[in-house]
Amino acid sequence: FPVTIELDGKHTVLIDKPRDYVSQYFTPHNSWGFAGSKTLPKIPHGFRVQFQNEEKGYQQDERVVYDDGYNESNATLLEGLVLPGVTNPATVYKQARFHLAQIKLRPEIYTLNADIEHLVCNRGDLVKVQHDVTMWGLASGRVKQKIDSVNIVLTEDVDLKQGYTYCIRFRNAKGESVVKTLDIVNADTTTNTIKLNSAVDADTANPDDLFMFGLVDQETNDLIVLKVEPAANMTAKLSLVDYSPDIYTIDSGLAIP
């Protein structure tokens, strides 16, 4: 879905769409000042959208778009919504439903500061973040030593508990991300030396590579870059929101009835 952006008096378009390419990775070891805020809005039962209807000779028109479970018989809280440049009734419906989904699935805004690494990602990009404040993943740090292709020494200790399956994500010098599962331990332990259950290549898990550690498929969280605010010395403050891929699916109500 297109979102109009204004910067220094100029307008451009950002496409909010499903993404499969991760632009950057952030942890407490390459960012600082992490914070979050959550809005608790009263979710409207629908939107009244005023628009120039192309199917009626671009005359002023209105379409009421309801949230799930509501219709003209029971909706009591309707809010106005402006969609600049949208003239097609079907597109009005889709975009209104999209905004209803965003209210539910993206209530939080996260911020963090980063050094020159922020230059890799732009507004709308998908990034992965590990942080203990939000309990995304369990640990992060840098690779200290690569003993061999499966035995890796980390700069930080990680806690391993018997019966759990853990994974570790490495970001190598090329900016590529590689995820490996760890061997299951026979007893609870805290260690900075881990053993992978499959080998990494020569480019991965080398000294100073960033790592993100956690339970399988839970070592990071997917976020979308909402805003980049440049600061001094090539740093920037990034505002982020949840990726929430359900926003883009038919289940989110994007199908036209």
VEXDREN-2710 file (C-alpha; in Angstrom, 1 decimal):
% VEXDREN-2710
k/r/px/py/pz
1/PHE/0.0/0.0/0.0
2/PRO/1.4/3.4/-0.9
3/VAL/2.1/5.9/1.8
4/THR/2.8/9.6/0.9
5/ILE/5.9/11.0/2.6
6/GLU/6.9/14.7/2.8
7/LEU/10.5/15.6/3.4
8/ASP/11.9/19.2/3.1
9/GLY/8.7/20.2/1.1
10/LYS/9.1/17.3/-1.3
11/HIS/6.7/14.3/-1.7
12/THR/7.6/10.7/-2.4
13/VAL/5.8/7.4/-2.1
14/LEU/6.7/4.5/0.2
15/ILE/5.2/1.1/-0.6
16/ASP/4.2/-0.8/2.5
17/LYS/4.3/-4.4/1.3
18/PRO/5.4/-7.9/2.3
19/ARG/9.2/-8.1/2.3
20/ASP/11.6/-11.0/2.4
21/TYR/14.9/-9.1/2.3
22/VAL/16.3/-8.0/5.7
23/SER/18.3/-4.8/5.3
24/GLN/20.0/-4.6/8.7
25/TYR/20.4/-6.2/12.1
26/PHE/20.4/-4.3/15.4
27/THR/21.3/-5.5/18.9
28/PRO/22.5/-3.7/22.1
29/HIS/26.0/-4.2/20.7
30/ASN/25.5/-2.0/17.7
31/SER/22.8/0.4/18.9
32/TRP/21.8/2.3/22.1
33/GLY/19.0/4.1/23.8
34/PHE/16.3/1.6/22.9
35/ALA/12.8/2.7/24.0
36/GLY/9.2/2.0/23.1
37/SER/5.8/3.6/23.4
38/LYS/2.4/2.0/23.0
39/THR/-0.9/3.7/22.1
40/LEU/-4.1/2.3/23.5
41/PRO/-6.7/3.8/21.1
42/LYS/-10.4/3.2/21.1
43/ILE/-10.6/1.3/17.9
44/PRO/-13.3/2.7/15.6
45/HIS/-16.1/0.4/14.3
46/GLY/-15.3/1.8/10.8
47/PHE/-14.1/4.7/8.7
48/ARG/-16.1/7.3/6.8
49/VAL/-14.0/8.0/3.7
50/GLN/-14.6/11.1/1.7
51/PHE/-13.2/10.8/-1.9
52/GLN/-13.6/11.9/-5.5
53/ASN/-15.3/8.8/-7.0
54/GLU/-13.9/8.1/-10.5
55/GLU/-16.9/5.9/-11.2
56/LYS/-19.2/8.9/-10.7
57/GLY/-17.3/11.4/-12.8
58/TYR/-15.0/12.3/-9.9
59/GLN/-17.9/13.7/-7.9
60/GLN/-17.5/13.9/-4.1
61/ASP/-18.6/10.7/-2.5
62/GLU/-18.4/8.8/0.7
63/ARG/-17.8/5.1/1.5
64/VAL/-18.2/3.7/4.9
65/VAL/-15.8/0.8/5.6
66/TYR/-16.5/-1.3/8.6
67/ASP/-14.3/-3.3/10.9
68/ASP/-14.9/-7.1/11.4
69/GLY/-18.1/-7.7/13.3
70/TYR/-19.7/-4.4/12.5
71/ASN/-22.1/-3.1/9.9
72/GLU/-24.6/-0.2/9.5
73/SER/-26.9/-1.8/12.1
74/ASN/-24.5/-2.0/15.0
75/ALA/-21.6/0.4/14.3
76/THR/-21.7/3.4/16.7
77/LEU/-18.1/4.7/16.5
78/LEU/-17.2/5.9/13.0
79/GLU/-14.2/8.1/12.3
80/GLY/-13.2/10.1/9.2
81/LEU/-10.3/9.0/7.1
82/VAL/-8.6/11.0/4.3
83/LEU/-6.9/9.1/1.5
84/PRO/-5.3/11.7/-0.8
85/GLY/-5.4/10.9/-4.5
86/VAL/-7.5/7.7/-4.1
87/THR/-10.5/7.8/-6.4
88/ASN/-11.4/4.1/-6.9
89/PRO/-14.0/2.8/-4.5
90/ALA/-12.4/-0.7/-4.3
91/THR/-9.1/0.9/-3.4
92/VAL/-10.8/3.0/-0.8
93/TYR/-12.1/-0.1/0.8
94/LYS/-8.8/-1.9/0.8
95/GLN/-6.8/1.0/2.2
96/ALA/-9.4/1.7/4.9
97/ARG/-9.2/-1.9/6.0
98/PHE/-5.5/-1.7/5.9
99/HIS/-5.5/1.2/8.3
100/LEU/-7.9/-0.6/10.6
101/ALA/-5.5/-3.6/10.7
102/GLN/-2.6/-1.2/11.4
103/ILE/-4.3/0.2/14.5
104/LYS/-4.7/-3.4/15.9
105/LEU/-1.4/-4.9/14.8
106/ARG/1.1/-2.0/15.0
107/PRO/0.2/-0.2/18.3
108/GLU/3.8/0.3/19.4
109/ILE/6.6/2.5/18.1
110/TYR/10.2/1.5/19.1
111/THR/13.2/3.8/18.8
112/LEU/16.9/3.2/18.9
113/ASN/20.1/5.0/18.0
114/ALA/22.7/3.6/15.7
115/ASP/26.0/4.7/14.3
116/ILE/27.0/4.6/10.6
117/GLU/25.3/1.2/10.4
118/HIS/22.0/2.9/10.0
119/LEU/23.0/4.0/6.5
120/VAL/22.2/0.5/5.2
121/CYS/18.5/0.7/5.9
122/ASN/15.9/3.2/4.7
123/ARG/12.3/3.9/5.5
124/GLY/10.1/0.9/4.8
125/ASP/12.9/-1.6/5.1
126/LEU/12.7/-4.8/7.0
127/VAL/15.2/-5.1/9.9
128/LYS/15.7/-7.7/12.6
129/VAL/16.2/-6.6/16.2
130/GLN/17.4/-8.4/19.3
131/HIS/16.9/-6.8/22.7
132/ASP/16.5/-7.9/26.3
133/VAL/14.0/-5.1/27.2
134/THR/11.4/-6.5/24.9
135/MET/12.6/-10.1/25.4
136/TRP/13.4/-10.5/21.7
137/GLY/16.0/-13.3/21.8
138/LEU/18.1/-14.2/24.7
139/ALA/21.6/-12.8/24.1
140/SER/23.7/-11.0/21.6
141/GLY/27.4/-10.0/21.1
142/ARG/30.3/-10.6/18.8
143/VAL/32.2/-13.7/17.8
144/LYS/35.5/-13.9/19.8
145/GLN/37.1/-17.0/18.1
146/LYS/36.2/-19.5/15.5
147/ILE/37.8/-22.7/16.7
148/ASP/36.5/-24.6/13.7
149/SER/33.4/-24.7/11.5
150/VAL/31.1/-25.9/14.4
151/ASN/32.8/-24.7/17.6
152/ILE/32.5/-21.0/18.2
153/VAL/33.7/-18.8/21.1
154/LEU/31.5/-15.8/21.8
155/THR/32.2/-12.5/23.7
156/GLU/29.1/-13.1/25.8
157/ASP/27.9/-16.0/27.9
158/VAL/24.7/-17.7/26.9
159/ASP/22.4/-19.8/29.1
160/LEU/21.6/-23.3/27.7
161/LYS/18.9/-25.4/29.4
162/GLN/18.4/-29.1/28.9
163/GLY/15.6/-30.0/26.6
164/TYR/15.4/-26.7/24.7
165/THR/16.5/-26.1/21.1
166/TYR/18.5/-22.9/20.5
167/CYS/19.7/-21.2/17.4
168/ILE/22.2/-18.4/16.7
169/ARG/22.2/-15.9/13.9
170/PHE/25.5/-14.6/12.6
171/ARG/25.9/-11.4/10.5
172/ASN/29.1/-11.7/8.6
173/ALA/31.4/-9.1/7.2
174/LYS/29.4/-9.1/3.9
175/GLY/26.3/-8.2/5.7
176/GLU/24.8/-11.6/5.1
177/SER/22.8/-13.5/7.8
178/VAL/23.3/-17.1/8.6
179/VAL/21.2/-19.0/11.2
180/LYS/22.4/-22.3/12.8
181/THR/20.9/-24.6/15.4
182/LEU/23.0/-25.5/18.4
183/ASP/23.6/-29.1/19.6
184/ILE/21.2/-29.9/22.4
185/VAL/22.9/-30.0/25.8
186/ASN/22.5/-32.8/28.3
187/ALA/22.6/-30.4/31.4
188/ASP/21.9/-26.8/32.1
189/THR/25.0/-24.7/31.6
190/THR/26.2/-21.1/31.1
191/THR/29.0/-20.8/28.5
192/ASN/30.6/-18.6/25.9
193/THR/31.6/-21.6/23.8
194/ILE/28.9/-23.2/21.6
195/LYS/28.8/-26.1/19.3
196/LEU/26.7/-26.0/16.1
197/ASN/24.9/-29.0/14.7
198/SER/26.1/-28.1/11.2
199/ALA/29.1/-26.3/9.8
200/VAL/29.3/-22.7/8.8
201/ASP/31.3/-21.6/5.8
202/ALA/34.6/-19.7/5.7
203/ASP/32.8/-16.3/5.6
204/THR/30.6/-16.9/8.6
205/ALA/31.2/-16.7/12.4
206/ASN/34.5/-15.0/12.2
207/PRO/35.9/-12.7/14.9
208/ASP/33.8/-9.5/15.3
209/ASP/30.8/-10.9/13.5
210/LEU/27.6/-9.9/15.2
211/PHE/25.5/-12.7/16.7
212/MET/21.9/-13.0/17.9
213/PHE/21.0/-15.9/20.1
214/GLY/17.7/-17.4/21.3
215/LEU/15.2/-20.2/21.0
216/VAL/14.6/-21.5/17.5
217/ASP/12.8/-18.9/15.3
218/GLN/12.8/-16.5/18.3
219/GLU/16.3/-15.0/18.3
220/THR/15.1/-11.7/16.8
221/ASN/12.0/-9.8/16.0
222/ASP/11.0/-8.4/12.6
223/LEU/10.4/-4.6/12.4
224/ILE/9.8/-2.0/9.7
225/VAL/11.7/1.2/9.6
226/LEU/9.2/4.0/10.1
227/LYS/11.5/7.0/10.3
228/VAL/15.3/7.8/10.2
229/GLU/16.4/11.0/11.9
230/PRO/20.0/11.9/11.2
231/ALA/22.1/13.2/14.1
232/ALA/25.7/14.2/14.7
233/ASN/28.8/12.1/13.8
234/MET/27.0/9.9/11.3
235/THR/24.5/8.6/13.9
236/ALA/20.8/8.5/13.6
237/LYS/17.6/7.8/15.6
238/LEU/15.4/5.1/14.1
239/SER/11.7/4.7/14.7
240/LEU/10.4/1.2/14.1
241/VAL/7.1/-0.6/14.0
242/ASP/6.2/-4.3/14.0
243/TYR/6.3/-5.9/10.6
244/SER/3.0/-7.8/11.3
245/PRO/2.7/-9.7/8.0
246/ASP/-0.9/-10.5/8.8
247/ILE/-1.7/-6.9/7.7
248/TYR/-1.1/-7.9/4.1
249/THR/-3.2/-11.1/4.0
250/ILE/-6.8/-11.7/3.1
251/ASP/-7.4/-12.6/6.8
252/SER/-6.8/-9.0/7.6
253/GLY/-9.9/-8.1/5.7
254/LEU/-8.4/-6.9/2.5
255/ALA/-10.7/-8.9/0.3
256/ILE/-13.6/-6.8/-1.2
257/PRO/-17.0/-8.2/-0.2
END
